[in-house]
Amino acid sequence: MASSSTSTPLLYSCIAYRTTILTEHTTSAASQTSSLASLILPKIDHRHGPQKLTYTHNQNFIHYIADDTTSEHDTESVSAGGLTYLVVAPSSFGRRIPFGYLVEIKKEFLARYPPATTDFARMPPYGAADFNARLKQLMVSYGTTQNGKRDALGNVQSEIEDVRGIMTENIERVLERGERIDLLVDKTDRLGVGAHDFRVRSRGLKRRMWWKNVKLMALLGVVVVFLVYLFVGFGCGLPAWSRCTGK
């Protein structure tokens, strides 16, 4: 994973084909944000048209643009089905500049990897790692410089109304499904530890229950033997057993 200590409000960015990350960059101070991609990417369905959506995580926004796989794609439309362009930024940074940044990395990535000649489905993880340095440059430029911010606003200006419409529609759809996203990445490790502890406790409880059952069966066996002894003994004349021995 490419990372740097450069200060920029754009904390993490990646380009992925479905769930395979092809290129990414993160700041060292925000290393945890990189794990958000692995949670977001599987939720994206590229069959339902292009998407522009924002998820929330604590004080951060996760913005992405996802391309459609059901329509025809060409270099003029600057899109490739199955690709997702994602960036994480503080919620205070708003949506316009992050989405303007996403528009730019989409244009530049597809210019370097033309959809007409690139099979993104066959690219391995980090198969476009040579684009990492360009991601870093754009994250710093669009996050910290006035020229970069103006470029971001210019990129998104022509489609900002469309961005708002798609975001609102998708967020409402998510809320209707009961999938309100409040990703708590720091809980994933605790969940794993808790699952391990649960398995250990389960094995211990199973052993204790097994020994308890063994002891109970042994006790029942002793009681049954004792009852049989008494039943037979009374018939044979306890304690001498004279009726059964003939004495």
N, C-alpha and C positions, 0 to 999 in steps of 0.2 A: 504494500500500500504506500503510495507516495504521500509524503507529509512534509510540513514545514512549520516554522514558528512565526511566519509572517502574520501580522495582525490584520485581519479583515473580517467584516461582519458575515461574509459568506464562509461558513464554518466547514462545510463538507460538500463535495459535488462528485457525481459519477454519471457515466453513461453505460447503460446495460441493454443487453438483448434478452428480453424476458427476465429470467432471474440470474443470468450470467453477467457479472460486471466486467466490462471491457476496458474501462479506464476510470480512474478516480484520483481525487486529491483531497487531503484533509489537513487541518492545522493540528499541530501537536497538542495544543491546549484544548482541543475539542475532539479527542480521539474516540470518545464514546459515541459521538454522532455518527461515526462510520457504520456502527452496527444497526442504525435505523434502516439503512438500505435493505438489509436482509429481511427486515420485517415488512417493509412497504412493498417491495417488488413482487412477492407472491400474491399480493392482494389486487394487482393490476390486471384487468382483463382487456387485452388488446382487441378482442372481437367486437366490442360494442362502440366502435368509433373512436376518434381521437379524444384524448382527455387532457385537461389542464386542471389540476386539483391541488389543494393545500391540506395537509394534515397538521395536527398540533401535537407537540410533545413538550410539556412544561412551558418554558418561556421561548421555545423555538418553534418555527414553522418549517415543515418539510414540503417544498413545492416540487411538482414534477409536470412534465409534458410527456405523454405517452402516445405513440403513433398507432394507427389503425392497421390491422392485418387483413381486413375484409375488402378494402378498396384497392384500386390500382395505384402504384406509386411510381414516380419518375423523378428525374433530377430537377425538373422545373418546379415541382411541388415541394422540393427539399424535404422529403420525408422517406422513411423506411419502416415498413411494418414490423412491429415487435420491439422497437427501440424505445427506451425510456431515458429522459434527461432529467436529472434530479439534483436539487441543491437544498441545503439546510442553512437557515439564517435565523437570527433573533426575530421574534414577532414584531419588535419595535422598528425593524427595518422595512416593514411593509411588504407589499406583493409586487409592485410595479418593477422595481429594479431587479429582484430575483427572477421574475419571469422574462424581463428583457435580457438578462444574462443567459437564461436557458435558450431563448431564441437564437442568441449569438453562438453558443457552443453547438447548437444543432446545425446551424448553417456551416460553421467551420468544420465540424466533424464529418458531415456528409460531403463537404468539398474535398476533404482528404481521403475519405472512404466512400466513393460514389456508389450509391445503391445499385446502379446498373451493372457494376463489375465486382461488387463485394457481397459475399455470402455471409451475412452476419451470424446465421445459425451455426455455421461451421467454425466460427472463431472461438478459440479456447478462452477460459477466464484470463483477463488482463491481456487479451490478444491485441489490444490497441493501446498498450502502455506507453507507446511513444507519444501519445496525445496528453499524457499526464502533465508535462511541463507547460503545455498550452493552457490546460485547465487552471493551473496555478496562476499563470500570468493574467488570465481573464478574471479569476476570482479576486485577485489583488486590484486590478484595474477597475472593475465594475463595483467593487466594494469600498474603495478608498479614494479614488480620484474623481474630480469633478467631470473630466472628459468622459471617463468610463460610465459615470452615472447618467450623463446626458445621452451617451450612446445607448444605454439600457432603456431609458425612457423613449428614445427614438425608435428602438426596435419594437417595443411593445405598443407604441401609440396607435398604430394602424389596426391592432387586434385586441386592444384592451377591453372593449365592450364584449367581444366574443369570449375573452378569458373570464370576465366576471360572470357571464351567463353560464358557462360550462362549470365553473367552480361552484356556483350556487346550486345548480342542478345536481351535481354529483354529491355535494355535502348533504343535501336534503335526502337523496337516495340512500346514502350511508346511514343517516339517522333513522330513516324509516325501517331499515333492516336491523336496527338495534346494534349496529357495529360502530358505535361512537368511538372515535380513535383518541385515546389518551395513552400513547405508548410509554411505558415505564421500563426503559431498557435496563436500569439498575436492578430491577426485580427479576430479570431473567436468570442471573447467576444465583440469586437466592432461591428461585424456583427449582433450579437444578440441584442445589445443595439440599433443599427440603425434600425433593423426590428421593435422593440417596438416603437421607436419614429415615424417610418413611419406609423404604425397602428394608433397611437394617432393623428398624423397629418391628416391621411385619414378620421378618424371619425369626426374631427373638420371641415375639408373641406366638408364632406358630409352634416353636419348640416347646414353649411353656404349656400351651394347650395340649400338645401331644403327650407330654409327661403327665399332665393332669388327667387326661383320658386313660392313660396306662394305669395310673394309680387307682382311678375309679373302677376300671375293669377288674383289677386285681382284688380290690375290696369286695366287689360284687361276687367274684369267684369264691372268696373266703366265706362270705355270707351264705352262698348257695351250698357249699360243702358242709358248713356247720348245720344248716337247716336239714339237709339230707341225713346227716349224722343223727340229729335229734329225732327225725321222723322214723328212721329205721331203728334207732336205739329204743324208742318207746315201744315199738312193736316187738322187739326182741327182749325186752325186760332189762332196761338200764338199771344199775351199771354193770351187772354180771353177764348180760346177754344170754341168760339161761334158756330162754325159749328157743333161741336159734342154735345154740350149741348142744342142747340136749342134756345139760347138766342140771 
